């Protein structure tokens, strides 16, 4: 387990938070490693959420089975000032994704991930054939997938990330190194880092599959998670 002080050595960076309180509510001051994080600024970051996902559905356990409920998804960017790592007065930028029920069924879900440069981006949701919803986005190191299978509070998600540098119910990250190593010549640096998009998440014979493309919609490439490792599915 790594600790957040190993990450917070940079002066300014971003973290992702997937949230579930009222959409207009901003987070309060918080504590990281015993130091007060003072919230100094906040603004919407809706461009980080895929347009078709802003009003969506998730499958959540109810009465012994999974029920489909409607949700709203938003993103916000917050800036904190506080003692991060060895520095006593650094700026910390957090990007927050919020998944919130817009139906009569209470549901909220949060997650965090560090962000740099053009990341995070393209946050979206897929409900696979196993009736489990997966949150998917491009992080600075690859495609990150998490199961959205129960409510997660903002405080719990933040504490989880601070302690373990992960989000709630995370799956193995499909890293850019794995994508490059699969021998896909189509992916240039621009397509891989700035225009890559996930087209589908499915479960086939118990194996998770992620289909994505680069700068153009075709060709598509499907990666399979099997026994904890990713493989390119070949014809």
Backbone bond lengths (Angstrom), bond angles and torsions (degrees), N, CA, C in turn:
res aa  C-N    CA-C-N  psi(-1)  N-CA   C-N-CA  omega(-1)  CA-C   N-CA-C  phi
1 X - - - 1.464 - - 1.527 109.50 -
2 X 1.311 114.56 125.90 1.449 118.68 174.04 1.513 108.60 -92.53
3 X 1.322 116.10 161.24 1.462 120.35 -179.90 1.518 109.84 -114.76
4 X 1.313 114.86 159.39 1.458 120.42 -171.50 1.509 112.85 -65.17
5 X 1.362 117.53 -22.68 1.461 118.02 -179.22 1.524 111.47 -66.06
6 X 1.327 117.77 -21.12 1.456 119.98 177.62 1.518 110.58 -72.24
7 X 1.319 116.35 -23.91 1.464 121.00 -179.09 1.511 111.54 -91.82
8 X 1.315 116.01 -33.11 1.455 120.09 -170.95 1.517 113.11 -82.72
9 X 1.319 118.39 24.67 1.459 121.95 178.17 1.512 112.19 -81.44
10 X 1.325 117.68 -13.41 1.455 120.27 176.28 1.511 109.27 -84.31
11 X 1.347 116.70 158.08 1.453 119.99 -176.88 1.520 111.59 -73.47
12 X 1.333 118.01 -43.09 1.454 121.07 -178.96 1.508 109.11 -137.37
13 X 1.332 117.01 129.29 1.451 119.47 173.68 1.509 107.81 -152.11
14 X 1.341 116.18 174.52 1.454 120.19 -177.68 1.502 110.40 -122.04
15 X 1.336 114.43 150.03 1.445 121.73 176.03 1.512 107.42 -127.84
16 X 1.342 116.86 150.20 1.451 119.43 178.95 1.513 110.62 -97.84
17 X 1.313 115.95 138.12 1.444 119.65 175.37 1.524 108.62 -127.16
18 X 1.335 119.57 121.74 1.447 122.31 174.84 1.510 107.40 -95.65
19 X 1.330 118.20 120.13 1.447 120.22 -163.59 1.509 112.89 -121.20
20 X 1.339 116.56 165.77 1.434 120.35 177.59 1.503 116.21 -146.68
21 X 1.300 122.32 39.61 1.453 123.99 168.37 1.525 107.64 -101.68
22 X 1.340 117.07 -173.48 1.451 119.99 178.79 1.514 109.84 -56.64
23 X 1.350 116.49 141.27 1.456 119.97 -171.78 1.519 112.65 -61.46
24 X 1.312 117.48 -29.35 1.464 119.00 -177.30 1.521 112.75 -84.06
25 X 1.326 117.47 -9.02 1.459 120.52 -174.89 1.519 111.38 -77.81
26 X 1.303 117.53 131.70 1.456 121.99 174.74 1.515 109.53 -97.20
27 X 1.338 118.01 150.38 1.462 119.63 177.75 1.519 110.96 -67.29
28 X 1.315 115.29 155.93 1.461 120.47 178.24 1.518 109.35 -91.80
29 X 1.351 115.38 178.75 1.452 119.20 173.41 1.524 109.43 -58.56
30 X 1.328 116.92 146.13 1.452 121.16 -178.40 1.515 111.10 -131.28
31 X 1.324 115.25 -177.35 1.459 121.29 -178.50 1.522 108.76 -129.18
32 X 1.335 116.93 130.51 1.462 123.20 174.01 1.516 107.87 -125.83
33 X 1.327 116.64 124.76 1.466 121.06 -179.98 1.532 112.27 52.40
34 X 1.325 116.32 36.94 1.452 120.47 176.96 1.511 114.81 81.87
35 X 1.352 118.16 -2.30 1.457 121.30 -179.86 1.519 111.74 -105.40
36 X 1.318 116.72 142.92 1.454 121.23 -178.16 1.521 111.40 -72.84
37 X 1.344 116.33 128.10 1.456 122.61 172.25 1.527 107.51 -96.46
38 X 1.306 118.03 114.61 1.459 122.38 -178.69 1.516 109.65 -96.46
39 X 1.346 116.47 120.46 1.456 121.50 178.46 1.520 109.42 -74.52
40 X 1.345 117.20 120.61 1.456 120.09 -176.66 1.524 112.88 -115.67
41 X 1.349 118.09 -15.09 1.459 119.13 -178.11 1.522 109.92 -161.71
42 X 1.330 116.27 151.30 1.456 121.44 175.91 1.509 110.66 -153.15
43 X 1.347 116.42 144.22 1.457 121.06 179.56 1.522 109.73 -154.55
44 X 1.336 118.11 153.60 1.465 120.54 177.88 1.525 110.96 -64.69
45 X 1.329 115.48 149.56 1.462 121.97 175.66 1.524 108.65 -136.86
46 X 1.330 115.82 49.75 1.463 121.18 -173.37 1.525 112.61 -64.90
47 X 1.333 117.92 -19.30 1.464 120.17 179.09 1.527 112.23 -67.93
48 X 1.329 118.27 -12.17 1.458 121.31 178.71 1.525 112.67 -83.30
49 X 1.338 116.99 -8.72 1.457 122.27 178.42 1.528 108.95 -104.88
50 X 1.333 116.80 132.87 1.470 120.12 176.92 1.524 109.21 -58.73
51 X 1.320 116.61 136.38 1.460 121.75 -173.34 1.530 111.90 -55.60
52 X 1.317 117.92 -42.43 1.465 121.37 -177.65 1.521 112.96 -73.04
53 X 1.329 117.93 -6.07 1.466 121.91 -177.72 1.517 112.28 -100.09
54 X 1.318 118.76 -13.10 1.461 120.87 -174.17 1.525 112.13 -61.01
55 X 1.338 117.65 -30.59 1.456 122.92 168.67 1.516 105.61 -123.23
56 X 1.332 117.30 112.86 1.459 120.38 -169.30 1.519 110.67 -145.27
57 X 1.338 116.43 -166.99 1.460 122.84 178.48 1.520 109.69 -133.88
58 X 1.338 115.87 152.31 1.461 121.31 172.02 1.517 108.22 -134.07
59 X 1.352 115.82 153.72 1.462 121.73 176.54 1.518 108.47 -99.22
60 X 1.318 117.57 120.45 1.466 121.25 -177.72 1.526 109.16 -126.02
61 X 1.361 117.61 145.26 1.468 120.79 179.80 1.525 111.94 -64.30
62 X 1.340 115.45 128.28 1.457 121.29 177.57 1.524 108.05 -150.86
63 X 1.340 116.74 122.61 1.453 120.63 175.55 1.509 114.28 60.20
64 X 1.319 118.00 36.45 1.458 120.97 177.09 1.510 115.13 88.04
65 X 1.328 118.06 -2.93 1.467 121.04 177.06 1.523 108.82 -144.51
66 X 1.320 116.77 172.20 1.456 120.82 179.94 1.522 110.88 -91.38
67 X 1.325 115.63 129.69 1.459 121.71 178.31 1.526 109.14 -108.57
68 X 1.316 116.62 144.76 1.464 122.24 178.02 1.519 108.87 -89.14
69 X 1.335 116.80 123.25 1.463 120.78 177.75 1.526 109.36 -125.19
70 X 1.309 116.34 151.62 1.454 121.63 178.39 1.518 111.56 -80.42
71 X 1.328 116.38 141.68 1.462 121.72 179.70 1.520 110.22 -137.26
72 X 1.320 115.25 158.62 1.462 122.91 170.06 1.526 107.37 -110.63
73 X 1.330 116.47 141.03 1.460 121.84 -178.45 1.526 108.31 -124.20
74 X 1.333 116.46 126.93 1.458 121.63 178.37 1.519 109.87 -135.89
75 X 1.320 115.40 165.87 1.462 121.11 174.81 1.519 108.66 -133.67
76 X 1.325 115.97 144.33 1.457 122.61 176.88 1.516 109.14 -138.05
77 X 1.305 115.29 153.57 1.468 120.98 178.11 1.529 108.44 -115.26
78 X 1.329 115.81 129.05 1.457 121.73 -179.76 1.523 110.03 -123.54
79 X 1.311 115.62 145.15 1.461 120.75 177.54 1.519 109.18 -116.62
80 X 1.321 114.90 129.27 1.454 121.96 178.07 1.530 109.50 -115.26
81 X 1.306 116.01 152.20 1.463 123.02 169.28 1.520 107.47 -119.22
82 X 1.327 116.55 132.88 1.453 118.54 -179.72 1.507 112.86 -179.27
83 X 1.329 117.47 -179.94 1.473 122.89 179.14 1.520 110.43 -84.50
84 X 1.332 116.45 100.23 1.449 121.59 -178.10 1.523 109.03 -111.89
85 X 1.340 116.21 123.90 1.446 119.12 -177.63 1.514 110.44 64.67
86 X 1.338 116.21 -134.13 1.462 120.90 -178.34 1.515 112.18 -84.40
87 X 1.322 118.02 -11.12 1.458 120.56 -178.05 1.528 110.23 -89.62
88 X 1.315 116.21 150.98 1.463 120.42 -173.25 1.523 113.70 -102.22
89 X 1.332 118.48 -13.73 1.467 119.47 -175.29 1.518 110.23 -150.16
90 X 1.329 115.75 59.61 1.458 121.31 -179.01 1.525 111.43 -94.26
91 X 1.329 114.47 163.21 1.456 121.73 174.55 1.526 109.02 -98.70
92 X 1.317 116.18 134.13 1.459 122.43 179.43 1.520 108.97 -127.09
93 X 1.328 117.21 120.93 1.464 121.46 179.94 1.515 109.87 -102.22
94 X 1.319 116.06 127.84 1.455 122.59 -180.00 1.519 109.56 -115.61
95 X 1.341 115.95 135.17 1.462 120.54 171.75 1.511 107.66 -107.13
96 X 1.311 115.39 129.09 1.463 121.60 -173.24 1.526 110.18 -114.24
97 X 1.349 116.62 124.64 1.462 121.52 169.73 1.512 108.72 -101.46
98 X 1.332 116.03 132.77 1.455 120.66 -177.99 1.522 109.91 -117.06
99 X 1.328 116.88 124.77 1.464 123.02 172.89 1.519 106.64 -114.25
100 X 1.337 117.01 112.91 1.461 121.23 -171.13 1.524 109.88 -134.56
101 X 1.322 116.24 133.32 1.458 120.89 177.56 1.528 110.33 -60.42
102 X 1.336 115.97 133.31 1.463 120.14 171.98 1.528 110.12 -112.90
103 X 1.349 115.10 18.85 1.458 121.41 176.43 1.523 108.85 -115.00
104 X 1.315 117.32 -168.44 1.460 120.52 -179.49 1.514 113.82 -79.08
105 X 1.341 117.11 -5.22 1.467 121.36 -178.99 1.520 109.86 -93.12
106 X 1.344 119.03 118.04 1.471 120.21 179.82 1.530 110.96 -64.30
107 X 1.317 116.48 130.41 1.469 120.58 176.77 1.521 108.66 -161.94
108 X 1.346 115.39 137.21 1.461 120.59 175.24 1.521 108.62 -151.71
109 X 1.324 116.43 147.21 1.476 120.65 -174.97 1.522 109.76 -149.54
110 X 1.345 116.44 134.21 1.452 123.46 -178.45 1.531 109.55 -127.96
111 X 1.358 118.32 152.23 1.467 121.50 167.74 1.526 109.95 -155.38
112 X 1.320 117.00 161.65 1.467 122.64 -178.13 1.524 110.95 -125.69
113 X 1.319 115.55 149.43 1.465 121.13 168.74 1.520 108.61 -158.77
114 X 1.314 116.42 142.03 1.459 120.10 -179.55 1.527 109.97 -67.85
115 X 1.314 116.86 148.94 1.458 121.54 -177.82 1.514 110.71 -133.05
116 X 1.328 115.18 143.34 1.455 121.81 176.20 1.527 108.83 -140.17
117 X 1.304 116.46 147.97 1.462 122.77 172.85 1.524 110.84 53.21
118 X 1.354 117.96 -112.16 1.463 122.07 -175.47 1.526 112.85 -88.74
119 X 1.303 118.28 4.76 1.455 121.64 -175.27 1.518 110.81 -113.93
120 X 1.347 117.79 155.65 1.456 128.60 -4.00 1.516 111.77 -76.73
121 X 1.331 116.49 165.33 1.460 119.88 179.28 1.521 110.19 -158.16
122 X 1.334 114.64 166.35 1.468 124.49 171.96 1.527 111.99 55.21
123 X 1.330 117.26 49.52 1.455 121.49 176.01 1.524 109.27 -69.79
124 X 1.330 117.10 129.28 1.459 120.46 179.84 1.514 110.27 -151.05
125 X 1.335 116.66 170.19 1.460 123.48 -178.07 1.521 110.10 -124.50
126 X 1.337 116.01 140.65 1.461 122.59 173.48 1.524 108.18 -132.16
127 X 1.340 116.50 133.09 1.460 121.27 171.34 1.515 107.76 -104.53
128 X 1.332 116.30 112.45 1.462 122.26 -173.69 1.530 110.36 -80.69
129 X 1.336 115.62 175.44 1.460 121.23 -177.38 1.519 112.76 -66.76
130 X 1.340 118.25 -16.34 1.462 120.55 174.78 1.527 111.62 -83.77
131 X 1.343 116.29 9.47 1.460 123.92 177.68 1.523 112.07 61.69
132 X 1.331 115.79 35.77 1.461 123.11 173.14 1.523 108.08 -117.54
133 X 1.332 116.42 134.58 1.460 120.99 179.26 1.523 109.82 -92.92
134 X 1.336 115.96 135.89 1.461 122.51 179.59 1.527 109.20 -118.45
135 X 1.332 115.90 130.76 1.461 121.94 171.17 1.518 107.49 -89.00
136 X 1.332 116.39 132.57 1.464 121.59 -173.91 1.525 108.96 -133.44
137 X 1.328 116.80 136.66 1.459 120.40 172.57 1.516 109.25 -156.61
138 X 1.330 115.76 162.53 1.458 121.17 175.01 1.521 109.07 -88.81
139 X 1.315 116.11 118.90 1.451 121.93 173.99 1.521 108.51 -95.72
140 X 1.316 116.85 -174.72 1.456 119.80 -178.49 1.522 111.91 -72.12
141 X 1.337 117.92 -17.15 1.462 121.07 -176.87 1.517 114.02 -114.83
142 X 1.321 118.08 -4.77 1.455 119.63 179.21 1.509 112.11 157.21
143 X 1.331 115.74 -165.62 1.460 122.33 178.71 1.522 108.11 -86.71
144 X 1.325 117.10 122.93 1.458 122.43 -178.82 1.519 109.53 -106.81
145 X 1.332 116.25 128.85 1.461 122.21 179.84 1.521 109.50 -120.37
146 X 1.337 115.97 137.62 1.460 121.39 175.41 1.515 108.90 -136.68
147 X 1.323 116.61 143.69 1.460 120.73 174.63 1.521 109.90 -76.79
148 X 1.316 115.85 131.78 1.466 121.02 176.03 1.531 106.12 -103.12
149 X 1.331 116.39 76.80 1.462 120.28 -170.46 1.519 114.03 -115.93
150 X 1.341 117.69 0.26 1.465 120.78 175.82 1.519 108.55 -164.36
151 X 1.326 116.24 158.90 1.458 120.27 178.70 1.525 110.35 -64.32
152 X 1.334 116.00 141.03 1.459 122.91 177.79 1.519 107.35 -134.54
153 X 1.326 117.25 124.14 1.461 120.54 -179.18 1.516 111.02 -76.42
154 X 1.318 116.22 161.05 1.460 121.56 178.48 1.528 110.54 -61.26
155 X 1.337 117.18 -45.09 1.465 121.04 -178.13 1.523 111.35 -62.80
156 X 1.334 116.86 -43.41 1.461 120.37 -178.96 1.526 111.24 -65.76
157 X 1.329 116.92 -41.23 1.465 120.15 -179.44 1.525 110.65 -66.20
158 X 1.325 116.86 -40.35 1.457 120.22 179.24 1.522 110.64 -65.55
159 X 1.330 116.92 -44.21 1.460 119.89 179.37 1.518 111.12 -62.24
160 X 1.329 117.21 -39.08 1.456 120.93 179.06 1.518 110.81 -62.95
161 X 1.324 116.31 -42.71 1.463 118.66 -179.33 1.525 111.61 -68.84
162 X 1.321 116.11 -41.69 1.460 120.05 -179.61 1.527 110.68 -60.32
163 X 1.326 116.67 -40.39 1.458 120.91 -175.27 1.526 113.08 -82.45
164 X 1.344 117.36 -35.48 1.453 119.57 -170.98 1.528 114.20 -128.65
165 X 1.325 117.31 0.01 1.461 121.83 179.81 1.519 112.02 55.76
166 X 1.305 116.90 44.15 1.446 121.12 179.59 1.522 108.91 -144.64
167 X 1.321 115.91 169.48 1.448 121.35 177.33 1.514 110.71 -103.22
168 X 1.334 117.97 176.44 1.460 120.54 179.06 1.522 111.42 -67.74
169 X 1.329 117.13 138.54 1.470 123.81 178.49 1.520 112.20 46.21
170 X 1.341 119.11 53.78 1.468 119.97 -176.10 1.523 112.28 -79.04
171 X 1.314 116.52 152.88 1.454 122.99 170.78 1.515 108.38 -107.59
172 X 1.325 116.39 170.86 1.451 119.56 177.00 1.526 110.17 -59.39
173 X 1.322 117.10 132.44 1.455 122.02 179.67 1.529 110.26 -70.30
174 X 1.334 116.69 133.79 1.463 121.27 172.67 1.523 106.53 -86.15
175 X 1.317 116.16 96.73 1.461 120.90 -170.17 1.517 111.97 -79.16
176 X 1.329 115.62 157.71 1.458 120.65 175.37 1.526 110.57 -64.13
177 X 1.327 116.59 -30.12 1.463 119.84 177.65 1.524 110.82 -63.05
178 X 1.341 117.18 -39.76 1.460 120.87 177.90 1.523 110.37 -67.29
179 X 1.324 116.78 -41.48 1.463 120.22 179.98 1.519 110.40 -63.51
180 X 1.317 116.73 -44.68 1.468 119.91 177.75 1.536 110.56 -63.43
181 X 1.331 115.66 -41.46 1.448 120.21 -176.25 1.512 113.90 -70.00
182 X 1.343 116.98 -11.41 1.466 119.80 179.91 1.523 112.24 -78.06
183 X 1.335 117.27 -3.74 1.455 121.10 177.02 1.512 114.66 79.35
184 X 1.344 117.14 24.17 1.466 120.50 178.75 1.519 108.55 -82.46
185 X 1.295 117.22 104.51 1.459 120.89 -177.75 1.527 112.18 -72.54
186 X 1.327 116.76 -21.46 1.461 119.79 -177.33 1.520 112.03 -61.00
187 X 1.334 116.60 -35.20 1.458 119.82 -175.52 1.529 110.82 -74.32
188 X 1.323 116.29 108.71 1.451 120.30 166.76 1.517 107.70 -90.88
189 X 1.323 116.34 177.89 1.468 120.03 -177.46 1.523 111.26 -59.82
190 X 1.340 117.24 -42.50 1.456 119.78 -178.10 1.517 111.65 -66.30
191 X 1.344 116.73 -45.88 1.458 120.05 -178.94 1.515 110.87 -64.22
192 X 1.314 116.46 -38.88 1.456 120.12 -176.49 1.521 111.70 -71.63
193 X 1.313 117.34 -45.53 1.462 120.11 -171.52 1.529 114.30 -91.35
194 X 1.324 117.90 -30.90 1.460 119.01 -171.11 1.516 114.51 -114.98
195 X 1.323 118.42 -23.43 1.467 119.17 -175.00 1.517 113.72 -123.88
196 X 1.326 119.09 -1.62 1.452 120.84 178.01 1.514 110.02 -62.48
197 X 1.346 116.67 141.82 1.456 121.22 -178.04 1.526 108.92 -143.22
198 X 1.327 116.64 142.07 1.460 121.74 177.40 1.524 108.76 -86.51
199 X 1.349 116.48 128.14 1.464 122.30 -177.55 1.520 112.96 -95.34
200 X 1.338 117.37 -30.99 1.459 118.81 -175.82 1.522 110.56 -163.13
201 X 1.328 114.46 149.96 1.465 122.31 170.88 1.523 106.38 -126.28
202 X 1.328 116.91 126.08 1.461 121.79 -177.18 1.524 109.81 -138.23
203 X 1.318 115.54 160.71 1.462 122.04 173.51 1.521 107.03 -120.49
204 X 1.338 116.87 118.39 1.465 123.16 -178.25 1.522 108.22 -125.55
205 X 1.335 116.32 120.73 1.464 121.80 -178.85 1.537 111.58 53.48
206 X 1.323 115.57 37.06 1.452 120.96 177.83 1.511 115.46 82.89
207 X 1.337 118.02 -5.24 1.463 122.33 -179.77 1.528 110.43 -100.24
208 X 1.324 116.48 134.69 1.454 121.68 177.12 1.524 110.23 -77.52
209 X 1.327 117.01 134.36 1.461 122.00 179.42 1.525 109.91 -123.69
210 X 1.321 116.37 135.84 1.459 122.75 177.26 1.527 108.27 -122.14
211 X 1.322 116.67 120.78 1.463 122.26 178.69 1.522 108.99 -106.47
212 X 1.323 117.29 131.47 1.462 121.42 -177.06 1.520 110.84 -144.03
213 X 1.330 115.14 168.43 1.457 120.86 176.35 1.520 109.08 -141.09
214 X 1.324 115.18 169.57 1.450 120.94 179.96 1.515 111.53 -100.30
215 X 1.307 117.31 -133.82 1.461 122.01 -174.48 1.520 112.15 -62.46
216 X 1.338 118.17 -34.74 1.457 123.24 176.76 1.523 109.22 -106.02
217 X 1.348 116.05 154.81 1.464 120.72 -178.19 1.529 112.04 -66.72
218 X 1.314 116.80 -28.60 1.461 122.98 177.75 1.516 107.74 -124.92
219 X 1.338 119.65 136.09 1.472 127.09 7.36 1.520 113.04 -82.66
220 X 1.335 114.91 160.50 1.452 122.39 172.87 1.532 109.27 -104.52
221 X 1.335 115.16 156.53 1.453 120.89 178.85 1.525 108.54 -132.84
222 X 1.329 116.47 135.73 1.462 121.57 -178.88 1.523 109.87 -115.55
223 X 1.330 115.17 127.78 1.457 122.35 176.79 1.520 108.76 -110.09
224 X 1.333 115.96 140.62 1.464 122.91 -176.96 1.527 109.22 -114.40
225 X 1.340 116.73 130.76 1.456 121.90 174.66 1.522 108.24 -93.62
226 X 1.344 115.95 111.16 1.464 120.66 -176.12 1.522 108.93 -133.19
227 X 1.336 116.03 122.74 1.466 121.60 -179.66 1.531 111.60 54.72
228 X 1.337 115.59 38.81 1.455 120.70 175.83 1.509 115.63 81.24
229 X 1.349 118.45 5.10 1.457 121.70 179.88 1.524 110.52 -128.63
230 X 1.354 114.31 148.41 1.464 120.59 -179.81 1.526 110.58 -94.41
231 X 1.353 114.59 139.51 1.464 121.39 176.91 1.519 109.15 -134.04
232 X 1.324 117.18 144.15 1.456 121.27 173.12 1.523 108.62 -75.86
233 X 1.330 116.96 126.12 1.464 121.44 177.85 1.522 108.16 -78.86
234 X 1.306 116.84 118.92 1.467 121.88 -179.05 1.520 109.84 -107.67
235 X 1.330 114.70 148.76 1.471 120.27 179.21 1.532 110.81 -67.82
